[in-house]
Amino acid sequence: MVCLFLASLRMQFTFSCKRKRCYNKNANFAPLPSGQDGERYKGRFTGLSVEIVDPEQAKSLHDNGCFGKGSKSRGGPESGDEDESLLLGMEESCFLAHYLNVLDITNLAGNFMDFHMFVEVAKDQNDKFVENLASYVYLKSKNWVIKSGIKFGGDFLIYKQSPRLYHASFLVIVQRPGDTDHYQSKNLKGVQRVAETSDKDVLILTVQPPKEIRSSRDLKEATVTETIVRRFNYLTFVQSKQQ
């Protein structure tokens, strides 16, 4: 299980967990893959993501924690096509492989990718990968379901439970301590307006990464600080006080 090892400032306000109107009442939700009987998922790094080809493993990973998305579907692998696979993001792949220890990742040549090799490849894709990974593990330790936030101009979207049941509560932006772009007024207003139109708040995670990261344990040296951005609405504030 995930260790609660990253320092933070705790959320001190009530946030939105809006349930969907047309949700599946019979949907079962498990927060993480069980890994019973030593089950190991098999993933292949394609250069952009990690692909789960086996249909049963793909369904199991998506049903237990909502990991990945179908290669031909908006959500899980639900198109019905036999060749549809499950595509995992880099952060969730690393989390499953090296923190939950339920996923084996190989490259296109069939060689096993250990933690150091995977992180180096991921950093070539995204120089902020270590900060994103620290944020991902931190949010998972709080039991959030995490999906990509690129559609809304952020790094992640986080959900109370399955996206089948709830809308996202936060648009998450990850930054380093020296970054100030998202604190500039015009940028802050822009991302906050995008989030607000879809009934989300903005959560900025400022991550101080470890000095070096050669093994999964090195991530415990990271620190994460939360900044929650919400535009003050006087009318809503007065109504909430009157209730």
C-alpha positions in Angstrom: 0.0 0.0 0.0 1.0 3.6 -0.4 2.9 5.1 2.5 1.8 8.5 3.8 5.3 10.0 3.5 4.9 13.3 1.7 4.5 16.5 3.9 1.6 18.8 3.1 -0.7 21.5 4.2 -4.1 19.9 4.9 -7.2 21.1 3.1 -9.2 23.4 5.4 -12.4 23.9 3.5 -15.3 22.0 2.1 -14.8 21.0 -1.5 -17.3 19.9 -4.1 -17.9 16.2 -4.7 -20.7 16.4 -7.2 -22.4 13.1 -8.1 -23.3 12.5 -11.7 -27.0 12.4 -12.5 -26.8 9.4 -14.9 -24.4 7.3 -12.9 -24.5 3.5 -12.7 -26.0 2.7 -9.3 -24.8 -0.8 -9.5 -21.2 0.1 -10.3 -18.7 -1.4 -7.9 -15.6 0.6 -7.1 -12.4 -0.7 -5.7 -9.7 2.0 -5.1 -6.7 -0.2 -6.0 -5.9 -3.5 -7.8 -5.9 -6.3 -5.3 -3.0 -8.3 -6.7 -4.4 -11.5 -5.2 -2.7 -14.8 -5.7 0.5 -12.9 -6.9 -1.2 -11.6 -10.0 1.2 -9.5 -12.1 0.0 -7.2 -14.8 2.0 -7.0 -18.0 2.6 -3.7 -19.7 4.6 -2.6 -22.7 6.2 0.9 -23.0 5.3 2.2 -26.4 7.3 5.4 -26.3 4.4 7.6 -25.1 2.5 5.4 -22.6 2.4 1.9 -21.2 0.0 -0.5 -23.0 -1.9 -3.4 -21.4 -2.8 -5.7 -24.2 -4.5 -8.6 -22.3 -8.3 -7.8 -22.3 -8.8 -9.4 -18.8 -5.9 -7.5 -17.3 -7.0 -4.3 -19.0 -10.6 -4.6 -17.6 -9.2 -5.5 -14.1 -7.0 -2.5 -13.9 -9.7 -0.1 -15.0 -12.3 -1.6 -12.8 -10.0 -1.5 -9.7 -8.9 2.0 -9.4 -10.0 3.4 -12.8 -6.4 3.2 -14.1 -5.8 4.1 -17.8 -8.1 4.7 -20.7 -9.2 2.5 -23.6 -7.3 3.0 -26.8 -10.6 3.4 -28.7 -12.9 4.7 -25.9 -13.2 7.8 -23.8 -13.1 5.9 -20.5 -12.2 2.2 -20.0 -11.8 -0.3 -22.8 -15.4 -0.5 -23.7 -15.6 -0.3 -27.5 -16.0 -4.1 -27.8 -13.2 -4.4 -30.4 -10.9 -7.3 -29.7 -7.8 -5.3 -30.4 -8.6 -2.5 -28.0 -6.0 -2.1 -25.2 -5.6 -0.1 -22.0 -3.3 2.9 -22.1 -1.6 3.9 -18.9 -0.1 7.3 -18.2 3.6 7.5 -17.2 2.9 8.5 -13.5 0.2 5.8 -13.0 2.4 3.2 -14.7 5.3 4.0 -12.3 2.9 4.0 -9.3 1.6 0.5 -10.2 5.0 -0.9 -11.1 7.2 0.5 -8.3 4.9 1.5 -5.4 2.1 -1.0 -5.6 4.4 -3.6 -7.2 1.7 -5.2 -9.3 2.9 -4.2 -12.8 5.9 -5.4 -14.9 6.9 -3.0 -17.7 9.0 -4.0 -20.7 10.2 -1.9 -23.6 9.5 -2.6 -27.3 12.5 -5.0 -27.4 11.0 -7.0 -24.5 13.5 -6.0 -21.9 12.3 -5.3 -18.3 12.4 -1.6 -17.3 13.5 -1.1 -13.7 12.6 2.1 -11.8 15.7 4.1 -12.7 15.4 3.2 -16.4 11.7 4.1 -16.5 12.2 7.4 -14.7 15.0 8.4 -17.1 12.8 7.7 -20.1 9.9 9.5 -18.5 12.1 12.6 -17.8 13.0 12.7 -21.5 9.3 13.1 -22.3 8.6 15.5 -19.4 11.3 17.3 -17.5 8.7 17.8 -14.7 8.1 14.0 -14.4 9.6 13.6 -10.9 7.4 16.4 -9.5 4.4 15.0 -11.2 5.2 11.5 -9.8 5.5 12.9 -6.3 2.2 14.7 -6.7 0.6 11.5 -8.0 1.7 9.3 -5.1 0.8 12.1 -2.7 -2.8 12.3 -4.1 -3.1 8.6 -4.1 -2.2 8.5 -0.4 -5.3 10.7 0.1 -7.5 8.1 -1.8 -8.1 10.3 -4.8 -8.8 8.8 -8.3 -6.5 10.6 -10.7 -6.9 11.2 -14.4 -5.2 13.4 -16.9 -6.0 17.2 -16.7 -4.6 18.2 -20.0 -8.1 18.8 -21.4 -8.5 21.6 -18.9 -5.0 23.0 -19.1 -3.7 21.3 -15.9 -1.7 18.2 -15.0 -4.4 16.1 -13.3 -8.1 15.9 -12.5 -8.9 14.2 -9.2 -12.2 12.5 -8.3 -13.6 11.3 -4.9 -14.4 8.0 -6.5 -14.9 6.6 -10.0 -15.5 9.2 -12.8 -18.5 7.0 -13.5 -20.0 8.2 -10.2 -18.6 11.7 -9.6 -17.5 14.8 -11.5 -13.9 15.9 -10.8 -13.5 18.0 -7.6 -10.1 19.6 -8.6 -8.0 20.6 -11.5 -4.5 20.0 -10.3 -1.5 22.0 -11.4 2.0 20.9 -10.4 4.9 23.4 -10.1 8.4 23.7 -8.7 9.1 26.1 -5.7 10.6 28.7 -8.0 7.8 28.7 -10.5 5.5 31.8 -10.4 3.7 31.5 -13.7 0.5 30.3 -12.2 0.5 33.0 -9.5 0.5 35.8 -12.1 -2.9 37.4 -12.1 -3.8 36.8 -15.8 -2.7 33.2 -15.7 -4.4 32.4 -12.4 -7.7 34.0 -13.6 -7.5 32.0 -16.8 -7.0 28.6 -15.4 -9.5 29.3 -12.6 -12.2 30.4 -15.1 -11.7 27.2 -17.1 -12.1 25.1 -13.9 -15.0 27.1 -12.7 -17.0 26.6 -15.9 -16.9 22.9 -15.2 -17.6 23.3 -11.4 -14.1 22.5 -10.2 -11.6 24.2 -7.9 -8.0 24.7 -8.7 -5.4 22.9 -6.6 -1.8 24.0 -7.1 0.8 21.5 -5.8 4.3 23.0 -5.2 6.8 20.1 -5.1 10.3 20.3 -3.8 11.8 17.2 -5.4 14.5 15.0 -3.9 18.1 15.9 -4.7 18.5 12.6 -6.6 16.1 9.8 -7.4 17.7 6.5 -8.2 15.1 4.2 -6.4 11.4 4.5 -5.5 12.4 5.1 -1.9 14.1 8.4 -2.8 10.7 10.0 -3.4 10.1 10.1 0.4 12.5 13.1 0.5 10.0 15.2 -1.6 7.7 17.7 0.0 4.3 18.8 -1.4 2.5 22.0 -0.5 -1.1 22.7 -1.4 -2.5 26.0 -2.6 -6.3 26.0 -3.3 -7.6 28.7 -5.6 -11.3 29.6 -5.4 -12.9 32.8 -6.5 -14.8 34.4 -3.6 -18.6 34.5 -4.4 -20.3 36.8 -1.9 -23.8 35.7 -2.7 -22.9 32.0 -2.3 -21.1 32.8 0.9 -24.1 34.6 2.4 -26.5 31.8 1.4 -24.3 29.2 3.0 -24.2 31.2 6.2 -28.0 31.5 6.3 -28.6 27.7 6.0 
